[in-house]
């Protein structure tokens, strides 16, 4: 069911400051940006690091440090949501279409951990390019 790491999302009150900081840290400019969201591709497999405006965070940003949600690639997001629900996971963030070919959802497992899942066309394209 879980194919591999797809996207990790961070949240920031000041998106422009976060963009500058991560551009310096990573040594690359974001490859994608829309109002409220930027994304970098880094590493050997061009994994995605997304930074979204803080208002989009599915949790209280003022509660303390944190904010990262790692998304696992799945082949069928709807079937995965159904399975997680059937196994007792509680919805944390509902299915959201982030753009064409990019859908996410997250759940709290029975042990209190956030498990985020995603269908990410970039991940599928990277696998196809390796073949």
N, C-alpha and C positions, 0 to 999 in steps of 0.2 A: 504494500500500500504506500509506504513512504519511499519516494524515489531518490531523494537527495535534497541537500540544502538549496533553496531557491533564492530567497530575498530576506535580508534582515532589515527591519525598519526601526529607525530612531525618530524621535520627535523633538522639535525645538521651538521655543517661543520666538526667537529671532532667526528666521530661515536664512537670511542673507549672511549673518554672522556665522551660522553653521556651515553654509556653503564655503565661505572663505577659509574657515578652520579646517574642514575636511579636504578641501582642495590642496591646502598646504601639507596636511598630514599624509595624504595618499599620493601626492605628486601628479594628480590628473584632475582635469576639469570634469564636472558632471557631463554625462553624455545625453541626459534627458532632463527636461524641466518643464513644468506647467505651474500655473499659479498655485502655491501652497505645497509644492512637492518637487524635489530634485533627486536624481539617482546617479550613482557612480557604478562603474563596473571595474572590479579589481581582481587580481590574482590569476593563477594559472587557468582557471575555468571561467574567468570573467564573472564571478559571483556579483550579485547586486547588493549595494548598500543604498537604501532609500532614506531620505530625511523629509519628514512631513511636518506641516505646521502643527503646533501643539494642540490646537483645538480638535484635531482629528484623532488624537490618542484615545484608545478605548479604556483608559484608566486615568486616575487623578494624578496629573504630573506634579502637583504640589505636595503629594504625600511623601516624597522622598526620592532618592536616586533610583534609577532604573529606566524603563522606557523602551528597551529593545524587545522586539518580537521576531523570532526566527521562523520563517515559513518553510515548510517541507513541501516539495513538489509531489503532487498526486496526479494520476491519469484522469480521474473522474471526480471532480469536486463534489457533485451532488451525492454520488454514492458514498463518498468518504464521510460527508456530513451525516448521512443516514446511519452509517455504521457507528460513528462516534456517539451519536445520540442514543442509538440502541444499546450501546455499551455503558451508558450512564454518564457520559461527558455532558457538561452543561455549557450552553452557548455563552461565549464571552463577547464575541463580535459576530453579527450575522454575516451571511454571504454578501459580499460587496463586489460589484463589477468595477474594477479600477480602470479599465480601458479594454480595448479589443484584445482578447487573448490573455487577459490578466484578471483573475478572480480570487478573492481571499475569504477566509472565515477562520475563526479561532474559538477554542473551547477550553474549559477548565476541566482537567482530568479528575478522577475521584480522589486524587492526592493533593489537589490544590495547585497544580502546575498549568501554565498556559501552553496549549499545544495548538500551533497555527498551521494551517494547510492552505495550499495555493495551487491553482493551475496557472502556469507561467509559460507562455509561448516561447520566450527567450530560452528557457531551460530545454524545451523540446528541440529548438533549433540548434542549440549547442551540442546536444546528443547526436543529432543527425549529421552535423559537421564532423564529428569524430569518426563516423562510420566510413 
